[in-house]
Amino acid sequence: MDLEAMAKAGVSKQDLFAALREHSYHNLASVKRVYFEACGMLNIYEESQKKAGLAVYPSNEDQLVHQAEKDGAHVVCKNCGFVVENANGDDNCRHCGKKQWMAAIY
């Protein structure tokens, strides 16, 4: 996610995730690009290959994340969605600098 561009456009992660769920997406990595159009429409461009990524479930829905198919070889930054091979929990994300890792899901 380009958090800076989203902030400039006034789009929160919660707004993005809700819009993706509304269109039956449950994994951020299944989406290549998302455009919030001025008229209020949402254009979603799918990723062509199945990839593991960040769950877009609400933060209080831990059970859904636990039930999702996980990629044992990758983790994802909960802040920005950047996927890496299993990182040490003490490592900072190379994309956003945060230390908020979770298992990547399909």
N, CA, C and O atoms as a GROMACS GRO file, in nm:
protein
  424
    1MET      N    1   0.084  -0.117   0.000
    1MET     CA    2   0.000   0.000   0.000
    1MET      C    3   0.088   0.124   0.000
    1MET      O    4   0.192   0.128   0.066
    2ASP      N    5   0.047   0.220  -0.073
    2ASP     CA    6   0.115   0.349  -0.071
    2ASP      C    7   0.043   0.437   0.031
    2ASP      O    8  -0.049   0.512  -0.002
    3LEU      N    9   0.087   0.426   0.157
    3LEU     CA   10   0.018   0.494   0.266
    3LEU      C   11   0.020   0.645   0.251
    3LEU      O   12  -0.076   0.713   0.288
    4GLU      N   13   0.129   0.698   0.197
    4GLU     CA   14   0.140   0.843   0.177
    4GLU      C   15   0.037   0.892   0.075
    4GLU      O   16  -0.031   0.992   0.098
    5ALA      N   17   0.026   0.822  -0.037
    5ALA     CA   18  -0.072   0.859  -0.140
    5ALA      C   19  -0.214   0.845  -0.086
    5ALA      O   20  -0.301   0.927  -0.116
    6MET      N   21  -0.238   0.741  -0.008
    6MET     CA   22  -0.371   0.721   0.050
    6MET      C   23  -0.406   0.836   0.144
    6MET      O   24  -0.518   0.886   0.143
    7ALA      N   25  -0.309   0.878   0.226
    7ALA     CA   26  -0.333   0.988   0.320
    7ALA      C   27  -0.364   1.117   0.245
    7ALA      O   28  -0.453   1.192   0.284
    8LYS      N   29  -0.290   1.143   0.137
    8LYS     CA   30  -0.314   1.264   0.056
    8LYS      C   31  -0.454   1.262  -0.004
    8LYS      O   32  -0.517   1.367  -0.018
    9ALA      N   33  -0.502   1.143  -0.040
    9ALA     CA   34  -0.634   1.130  -0.102
    9ALA      C   35  -0.746   1.119   0.002
    9ALA      O   36  -0.864   1.118  -0.033
   10GLY      N   37  -0.708   1.112   0.129
   10GLY     CA   38  -0.808   1.101   0.234
   10GLY      C   39  -0.870   0.964   0.246
   10GLY      O   40  -0.985   0.950   0.289
   11VAL      N   41  -0.795   0.861   0.206
   11VAL     CA   42  -0.844   0.723   0.211
   11VAL      C   43  -0.768   0.650   0.321
   11VAL      O   44  -0.646   0.641   0.317
   12SER      N   45  -0.841   0.598   0.418
   12SER     CA   46  -0.777   0.523   0.526
   12SER      C   47  -0.763   0.376   0.487
   12SER      O   48  -0.826   0.329   0.392
   13LYS      N   49  -0.680   0.303   0.561
   13LYS     CA   50  -0.668   0.159   0.538
   13LYS      C   51  -0.803   0.092   0.561
   13LYS      O   52  -0.840   0.000   0.488
   14GLN      N   53  -0.877   0.138   0.662
   14GLN     CA   54  -1.007   0.079   0.692
   14GLN      C   55  -1.103   0.100   0.575
   14GLN      O   56  -1.181   0.011   0.541
   15ASP      N   57  -1.098   0.219   0.512
   15ASP     CA   58  -1.183   0.246   0.394
   15ASP      C   59  -1.147   0.151   0.279
   15ASP      O   60  -1.235   0.092   0.216
   16LEU      N   61  -1.017   0.138   0.254
   16LEU     CA   62  -0.970   0.051   0.147
   16LEU      C   63  -1.011  -0.093   0.174
   16LEU      O   64  -1.065  -0.160   0.085
   17PHE      N   65  -0.986  -0.141   0.295
   17PHE     CA   66  -1.016  -0.280   0.328
   17PHE      C   67  -1.166  -0.307   0.318
   17PHE      O   68  -1.207  -0.412   0.269
   18ALA      N   69  -1.248  -0.213   0.364
   18ALA     CA   70  -1.394  -0.231   0.356
   18ALA      C   71  -1.438  -0.238   0.210
   18ALA      O   72  -1.522  -0.320   0.174
   19ALA      N   73  -1.380  -0.154   0.125
   19ALA     CA   74  -1.415  -0.155  -0.017
   19ALA      C   75  -1.373  -0.287  -0.082
   19ALA      O   76  -1.446  -0.342  -0.164
   20LEU      N   77  -1.257  -0.338  -0.046
   20LEU     CA   78  -1.211  -0.466  -0.102
   20LEU      C   79  -1.300  -0.580  -0.056
   20LEU      O   80  -1.337  -0.667  -0.136
   21ARG      N   81  -1.335  -0.582   0.071
   21ARG     CA   82  -1.425  -0.687   0.121
   21ARG      C   83  -1.560  -0.682   0.051
   21ARG      O   84  -1.619  -0.785   0.021
   22GLU      N   85  -1.608  -0.563   0.025
   22GLU     CA   86  -1.736  -0.546  -0.044
   22GLU      C   87  -1.732  -0.609  -0.183
   22GLU      O   88  -1.835  -0.651  -0.235
   23HIS      N   89  -1.612  -0.615  -0.242
   23HIS     CA   90  -1.596  -0.676  -0.375
   23HIS      C   91  -1.538  -0.817  -0.365
   23HIS      O   92  -1.483  -0.869  -0.463
   24SER      N   93  -1.550  -0.878  -0.248
   24SER     CA   94  -1.511  -1.018  -0.222
   24SER      C   95  -1.360  -1.044  -0.227
   24SER      O   96  -1.318  -1.155  -0.260
   25TYR      N   97  -1.280  -0.945  -0.196
   25TYR     CA   98  -1.136  -0.964  -0.182
   25TYR      C   99  -1.105  -0.974  -0.034
   25TYR      O  100  -1.155  -0.895   0.046
   26HIS      N  101  -1.022  -1.073   0.003
   26HIS     CA  102  -0.990  -1.093   0.144
   26HIS      C  103  -0.840  -1.091   0.170
   26HIS      O  104  -0.796  -1.113   0.282
   27ASN      N  105  -0.763  -1.065   0.065
   27ASN     CA  106  -0.618  -1.064   0.073
   27ASN      C  107  -0.567  -0.949  -0.013
   27ASN      O  108  -0.597  -0.943  -0.132
   28LEU      N  109  -0.492  -0.860   0.046
   28LEU     CA  110  -0.444  -0.743  -0.025
   28LEU      C  111  -0.358  -0.780  -0.147
   28LEU      O  112  -0.358  -0.708  -0.247
   29ALA      N  113  -0.284  -0.890  -0.139
   29ALA     CA  114  -0.196  -0.929  -0.249
   29ALA      C  115  -0.271  -0.979  -0.372
   29ALA      O  116  -0.210  -0.994  -0.478
   30SER      N  117  -0.399  -1.004  -0.361
   30SER     CA  118  -0.477  -1.047  -0.477
   30SER      C  119  -0.518  -0.928  -0.565
   30SER      O  120  -0.580  -0.945  -0.670
   31VAL      N  121  -0.481  -0.808  -0.520
   31VAL     CA  122  -0.516  -0.686  -0.591
   31VAL      C  123  -0.388  -0.617  -0.639
   31VAL      O  124  -0.296  -0.592  -0.560
   32LYS      N  125  -0.383  -0.588  -0.767
   32LYS     CA  126  -0.266  -0.520  -0.823
   32LYS      C  127  -0.272  -0.369  -0.802
   32LYS      O  128  -0.175  -0.306  -0.760
   33ARG      N  129  -0.389  -0.310  -0.832
   33ARG     CA  130  -0.411  -0.166  -0.815
   33ARG      C  131  -0.556  -0.141  -0.780
   33ARG      O  132  -0.646  -0.216  -0.818
   34VAL      N  133  -0.576  -0.033  -0.705
   34VAL     CA  134  -0.711   0.012  -0.671
   34VAL      C  135  -0.717   0.162  -0.695
   34VAL      O  136  -0.628   0.237  -0.654
   35TYR      N  137  -0.822   0.206  -0.762
   35TYR     CA  138  -0.842   0.349  -0.786
   35TYR      C  139  -0.977   0.390  -0.730
   35TYR      O  140  -1.080   0.334  -0.767
   36PHE      N  141  -0.976   0.488  -0.641
   36PHE     CA  142  -1.098   0.550  -0.594
   36PHE      C  143  -1.123   0.668  -0.686
   36PHE      O  144  -1.050   0.768  -0.683
   37GLU      N  145  -1.224   0.657  -0.768
   37GLU     CA  146  -1.253   0.761  -0.867
   37GLU      C  147  -1.327   0.878  -0.801
   37GLU      O  148  -1.392   0.860  -0.698
   38ALA      N  149  -1.316   0.997  -0.861
   38ALA     CA  150  -1.379   1.118  -0.807
   38ALA      C  151  -1.531   1.103  -0.794
   38ALA      O  152  -1.592   1.164  -0.707
   39CYS      N  153  -1.590   1.023  -0.880
   39CYS     CA  154  -1.736   1.004  -0.878
   39CYS      C  155  -1.780   0.905  -0.770
   39CYS      O  156  -1.899   0.879  -0.754
   40GLY      N  157  -1.683   0.851  -0.696
   40GLY     CA  158  -1.717   0.757  -0.590
   40GLY      C  159  -1.704   0.611  -0.629
   40GLY      O  160  -1.718   0.523  -0.544
   41MET      N  161  -1.676   0.584  -0.755
   41MET     CA  162  -1.660   0.445  -0.800
   41MET      C  163  -1.524   0.392  -0.757
   41MET      O  164  -1.431   0.468  -0.730
   42LEU      N  165  -1.515   0.262  -0.752
   42LEU     CA  166  -1.392   0.194  -0.717
   42LEU      C  167  -1.352   0.105  -0.834
   42LEU      O  168  -1.431   0.022  -0.878
   43ASN      N  169  -1.232   0.121  -0.883
   43ASN     CA  170  -1.180   0.034  -0.988
   43ASN      C  171  -1.071  -0.053  -0.929
   43ASN      O  172  -0.972  -0.003  -0.875
   44ILE      N  173  -1.088  -0.184  -0.940
   44ILE     CA  174  -0.994  -0.280  -0.884
   44ILE      C  175  -0.934  -0.360  -0.998
   44ILE      O  176  -1.006  -0.413  -1.083
   45TYR      N  177  -0.803  -0.369  -1.000
   45TYR     CA  178  -0.731  -0.449  -1.099
   45TYR      C  179  -0.666  -0.566  -1.025
   45TYR      O  180  -0.581  -0.546  -0.938
   46GLU      N  181  -0.709  -0.686  -1.061
   46GLU     CA  182  -0.663  -0.807  -0.994
   46GLU      C  183  -0.520  -0.842  -1.030
   46GLU      O  184  -0.474  -0.814  -1.141
   47GLU      N  185  -0.452  -0.904  -0.936
   47GLU     CA  186  -0.321  -0.962  -0.959
   47GLU      C  187  -0.344  -1.089  -1.040
   47GLU      O  188  -0.440  -1.162  -1.013
   48SER      N  189  -0.260  -1.116  -1.137
   48SER     CA  190  -0.282  -1.232  -1.225
   48SER      C  191  -0.246  -1.365  -1.160
   48SER      O  192  -0.299  -1.469  -1.199
   49GLN      N  193  -0.157  -1.364  -1.061
   49GLN     CA  194  -0.115  -1.487  -0.995
   49GLN      C  195  -0.159  -1.485  -0.850
   49GLN      O  196  -0.168  -1.379  -0.787
   50LYS      N  197  -0.186  -1.604  -0.797
   50LYS     CA  198  -0.222  -1.615  -0.656
   50LYS      C  199  -0.099  -1.584  -0.571
   50LYS      O  200   0.007  -1.644  -0.589
   51LYS      N  201  -0.114  -1.490  -0.478
   51LYS     CA  202  -0.004  -1.451  -0.391
   51LYS      C  203  -0.053  -1.442  -0.248
   51LYS      O  204  -0.171  -1.415  -0.222
   52ALA      N  205   0.038  -1.465  -0.156
   52ALA     CA  206   0.005  -1.447  -0.014
   52ALA      C  207   0.022  -1.301   0.022
   52ALA      O  208   0.108  -1.232  -0.032
   53GLY      N  209  -0.061  -1.254   0.114
   53GLY     CA  210  -0.052  -1.114   0.154
   53GLY      C  211  -0.127  -1.085   0.281
   53GLY      O  212  -0.155  -1.175   0.360
   54LEU      N  213  -0.159  -0.959   0.300
   54LEU     CA  214  -0.225  -0.910   0.420
   54LEU      C  215  -0.376  -0.934   0.414
   54LEU      O  216  -0.441  -0.901   0.315
   55ALA      N  217  -0.430  -0.990   0.522
   55ALA     CA  218  -0.574  -1.008   0.532
   55ALA      C  219  -0.640  -0.872   0.543
   55ALA      O  220  -0.588  -0.783   0.610
   56VAL      N  221  -0.754  -0.854   0.479
   56VAL     CA  222  -0.825  -0.726   0.484
   56VAL      C  223  -0.948  -0.734   0.575
   56VAL      O  224  -1.042  -0.656   0.560
   57TYR      N  225  -0.947  -0.828   0.667
   57TYR     CA  226  -1.056  -0.842   0.763
   57TYR      C  227  -1.048  -0.730   0.867
   57TYR      O  228  -0.940  -0.676   0.890
   58PRO      N  229  -1.160  -0.695   0.930
   58PRO     CA  230  -1.156  -0.597   1.038
   58PRO      C  231  -1.066  -0.648   1.151
   58PRO      O  232  -1.054  -0.768   1.172
   59SER      N  233  -1.003  -0.556   1.223
   59SER     CA  234  -0.905  -0.593   1.326
   59SER      C  235  -0.965  -0.678   1.437
   59SER      O  236  -0.891  -0.749   1.505
   60ASN      N  237  -1.095  -0.674   1.457
   60ASN     CA  238  -1.157  -0.754   1.563
   60ASN      C  239  -1.197  -0.894   1.514
   60ASN      O  240  -1.264  -0.968   1.587
   61GLU      N  241  -1.159  -0.931   1.394
   61GLU     CA  242  -1.195  -1.061   1.336
   61GLU      C  243  -1.075  -1.155   1.328
   61GLU      O  244  -1.047  -1.212   1.223
   62ASP      N  245  -1.005  -1.170   1.439
   62ASP     CA  246  -0.888  -1.258   1.443
   62ASP      C  247  -0.921  -1.400   1.403
   62ASP      O  248  -0.837  -1.469   1.345
   63GLN      N  249  -1.040  -1.446   1.434
   63GLN     CA  250  -1.078  -1.583   1.402
   63GLN      C  251  -1.075  -1.608   1.251
   63GLN      O  252  -1.035  -1.716   1.207
   64LEU      N  253  -1.116  -1.510   1.171
   64LEU     CA  254  -1.112  -1.525   1.026
   64LEU      C  255  -0.968  -1.539   0.975
   64LEU      O  256  -0.941  -1.618   0.885
   65VAL      N  257  -0.877  -1.464   1.034
   65VAL     CA  258  -0.736  -1.473   0.996
   65VAL      C  259  -0.682  -1.610   1.032
   65VAL      O  260  -0.609  -1.671   0.954
   66HIS      N  261  -0.718  -1.661   1.151
   66HIS     CA  262  -0.670  -1.793   1.194
   66HIS      C  263  -0.723  -1.904   1.104
   66HIS      O  264  -0.657  -2.006   1.087
   67GLN      N  265  -0.842  -1.886   1.046
   67GLN     CA  266  -0.902  -1.988   0.961
   67GLN      C  267  -0.851  -1.982   0.817
   67GLN      O  268  -0.866  -2.078   0.742
   68ALA      N  269  -0.790  -1.871   0.778
   68ALA     CA  270  -0.745  -1.852   0.640
   68ALA      C  271  -0.623  -1.939   0.610
   68ALA      O  272  -0.546  -1.973   0.700
   69GLU      N  273  -0.607  -1.975   0.483
   69GLU     CA  274  -0.490  -2.052   0.439
   69GLU      C  275  -0.367  -1.964   0.449
   69GLU      O  276  -0.363  -1.855   0.392
   70LYS      N  277  -0.266  -2.011   0.522
   70LYS     CA  278  -0.146  -1.932   0.544
   70LYS      C  279  -0.031  -1.980   0.455
   70LYS      O  280  -0.023  -2.097   0.418
   71ASP      N  281   0.056  -1.887   0.424
   71ASP     CA  282   0.180  -1.917   0.352
   71ASP      C  283   0.290  -1.926   0.456
   71ASP      O  284   0.332  -1.824   0.510
   72GLY      N  285   0.336  -2.047   0.485
   72GLY     CA  286   0.436  -2.067   0.589
   72GLY      C  287   0.572  -2.006   0.559
   72GLY      O  288   0.656  -1.997   0.648
   73ALA      N  289   0.595  -1.964   0.436
   73ALA     CA  290   0.726  -1.912   0.398
   73ALA      C  291   0.734  -1.759   0.403
   73ALA      O  292   0.842  -1.702   0.389
   74HIS      N  293   0.620  -1.692   0.424
   74HIS     CA  294   0.620  -1.546   0.420
   74HIS      C  295   0.542  -1.486   0.535
   74HIS      O  296   0.449  -1.546   0.589
   75VAL      N  297   0.583  -1.365   0.572
   75VAL     CA  298   0.508  -1.283   0.667
   75VAL      C  299   0.477  -1.152   0.598
   75VAL      O  300   0.537  -1.118   0.496
   76VAL      N  301   0.384  -1.078   0.656
   76VAL     CA  302   0.341  -0.953   0.594
   76VAL      C  303   0.336  -0.845   0.702
   76VAL      O  304   0.299  -0.871   0.817
   77CYS      N  305   0.374  -0.725   0.664
   77CYS     CA  306   0.366  -0.611   0.755
   77CYS      C  307   0.219  -0.572   0.770
   77CYS      O  308   0.151  -0.545   0.671
   78LYS      N  309   0.170  -0.568   0.893
   78LYS     CA  310   0.029  -0.533   0.918
   78LYS      C  311   0.003  -0.386   0.891
   78LYS      O  312  -0.112  -0.346   0.872
   79ASN      N  313   0.107  -0.305   0.888
   79ASN     CA  314   0.089  -0.162   0.864
   79ASN      C  315   0.075  -0.130   0.716
   79ASN      O  316  -0.015  -0.055   0.678
   80CYS      N  317   0.163  -0.186   0.632
   80CYS     CA  318   0.165  -0.145   0.491
   80CYS      C  319   0.140  -0.257   0.391
   80CYS      O  320   0.122  -0.230   0.272
   81GLY      N  321   0.138  -0.384   0.437
   81GLY     CA  322   0.111  -0.495   0.346
   81GLY      C  323   0.232  -0.549   0.272
   81GLY      O  324   0.216  -0.633   0.183
   82PHE      N  325   0.353  -0.504   0.306
   82PHE     CA  326   0.475  -0.549   0.240
   82PHE      C  327   0.503  -0.693   0.282
   82PHE      O  328   0.507  -0.724   0.401
   83VAL      N  329   0.522  -0.782   0.185
   83VAL     CA  330   0.543  -0.925   0.209
   83VAL      C  331   0.691  -0.958   0.196
   83VAL      O  332   0.758  -0.916   0.101
   84VAL      N  333   0.742  -1.035   0.294
   84VAL     CA  334   0.882  -1.079   0.291
   84VAL      C  335   0.888  -1.225   0.335
   84VAL      O  336   0.794  -1.278   0.393
   85GLU      N  337   1.002  -1.288   0.305
   85GLU     CA  338   1.024  -1.422   0.359
   85GLU      C  339   1.029  -1.406   0.510
   85GLU      O  340   1.066  -1.301   0.562
   86ASN      N  341   0.992  -1.511   0.580
   86ASN     CA  342   0.980  -1.505   0.726
   86ASN      C  343   1.084  -1.414   0.789
   86ASN      O  344   1.203  -1.446   0.792
   87ALA      N  345   1.038  -1.301   0.839
   87ALA     CA  346   1.125  -1.203   0.902
   87ALA      C  347   1.127  -1.226   1.052
   87ALA      O  348   1.032  -1.281   1.110
   88ASN      N  349   1.233  -1.184   1.113
   88ASN     CA  350   1.242  -1.184   1.258
   88ASN      C  351   1.145  -1.078   1.308
   88ASN      O  352   1.139  -0.969   1.251
   89GLY      N  353   1.071  -1.106   1.411
   89GLY     CA  354   0.974  -1.011   1.464
   89GLY      C  355   1.035  -0.880   1.508
   89GLY      O  356   0.965  -0.780   1.525
   90ASP      N  357   1.166  -0.879   1.527
   90ASP     CA  358   1.235  -0.756   1.569
   90ASP      C  359   1.281  -0.674   1.449
   90ASP      O  360   1.330  -0.562   1.467
   91ASP      N  361   1.267  -0.727   1.328
   91ASP     CA  362   1.309  -0.655   1.208
   91ASP      C  363   1.208  -0.547   1.173
   91ASP      O  364   1.087  -0.566   1.188
   92ASN      N  365   1.258  -0.434   1.126
   92ASN     CA  366   1.170  -0.328   1.076
   92ASN      C  367   1.132  -0.360   0.932
   92ASN      O  368   1.213  -0.415   0.857
   93CYS      N  369   1.012  -0.324   0.894
   93CYS     CA  370   0.968  -0.339   0.756
   93CYS      C  371   1.051  -0.246   0.668
   93CYS      O  372   1.069  -0.129   0.701
   94ARG      N  373   1.102  -0.298   0.558
   94ARG     CA  374   1.183  -0.217   0.466
   94ARG      C  375   1.099  -0.111   0.394
   94ARG      O  376   1.155  -0.016   0.340
   95HIS      N  377   0.969  -0.127   0.393
   95HIS     CA  378   0.882  -0.034   0.320
   95HIS      C  379   0.834   0.081   0.409
   95HIS      O  380   0.837   0.197   0.368
   96CYS      N  381   0.790   0.049   0.532
   96CYS     CA  382   0.732   0.154   0.617
   96CYS      C  383   0.806   0.176   0.749
   96CYS      O  384   0.782   0.274   0.818
   97GLY      N  385   0.897   0.084   0.783
   97GLY     CA  386   0.975   0.099   0.905
   97GLY      C  387   0.911   0.044   1.032
   97GLY      O  388   0.974   0.048   1.138
   98LYS      N  389   0.790  -0.007   1.024
   98LYS     CA  390   0.721  -0.060   1.142
   98LYS      C  391   0.766  -0.202   1.172
   98LYS      O  392   0.828  -0.267   1.087
   99LYS      N  393   0.735  -0.249   1.293
   99LYS     CA  394   0.764  -0.387   1.335
   99LYS      C  395   0.633  -0.457   1.367
   99LYS      O  396   0.612  -0.502   1.479
  100GLN      N  397   0.546  -0.467   1.269
  100GLN     CA  398   0.413  -0.526   1.291
  100GLN      C  399   0.392  -0.640   1.192
  100GLN      O  400   0.330  -0.621   1.087
  101TRP      N  401   0.442  -0.758   1.224
  101TRP     CA  402   0.438  -0.872   1.133
  101TRP      C  403   0.327  -0.969   1.170
  101TRP      O  404   0.291  -0.984   1.287
  102MET      N  405   0.275  -1.035   1.068
  102MET     CA  406   0.180  -1.146   1.086
  102MET      C  407   0.198  -1.244   0.971
  102MET      O  408   0.263  -1.212   0.871
  103ALA      N  409   0.142  -1.363   0.986
  103ALA     CA  410   0.150  -1.462   0.878
  103ALA      C  411   0.078  -1.410   0.754
  103ALA      O  412  -0.031  -1.353   0.764
  104ALA      N  413   0.138  -1.430   0.639
  104ALA     CA  414   0.073  -1.394   0.513
  104ALA      C  415  -0.032  -1.501   0.481
  104ALA      O  416  -0.010  -1.620   0.504
  105ILE      N  417  -0.146  -1.457   0.427
  105ILE     CA  418  -0.253  -1.550   0.393
  105ILE      C  419  -0.279  -1.549   0.243
  105ILE      O  420  -0.240  -1.456   0.173
  106TYR      N  421  -0.345  -1.654   0.195
  106TYR     CA  422  -0.389  -1.662   0.056
  106TYR      C  423  -0.533  -1.620   0.046
  106TYR      O  424  -0.590  -1.619  -0.064
   0.00000   0.00000   0.00000
